[in-house]
Amino acid sequence: MRNKVESVSDDDLNAFIDNQITPARRAAVKAFLADNPAIEARVMADIRNRDGLRMLAPLPSVPLSLEATLQDLQWPIARKYATRLLPQMAAMTILLGIGWIASDGWDVVSGEEALATSETSEANEIWSCLLDAGDDLI
């Protein structure tokens, strides 16, 4: 009996309560419960609770291959979004390409030129402030 007591786990008890246990394990759990009346009382209370809850809200029938069903549903949704977005993405790509090609003829200011222009205007502003301040002193 000692080996059966050690081999029954909480998972076995939960499977017994949910009727999701093999016949061999069911016999081992029944033997374990016969030797442990306190645990048997708790398991029987859980079975009564389970039955009461199932009477209040019966379990819906779930298909055996739920994952396959979900994958079958996902493909049409993904295809719908892809077919709706593909023309928009193609148009954006074409317009971006046209803009890129057209920008070669424009006089685009490089980063260094923009920085030099910014620094020059800042220096001119400071110089004019100094000149104005000097005029006030004279």
PyMOL commands that set and color helices and strands:
alter all, ss='L'
color gray80, all
select helices_A, chain A and resi 2-7+10-17+23-35+37-56+66-103+111-137
alter helices_A, ss='H'
color red, helices_A
deselect
rebuild
show_as cartoon
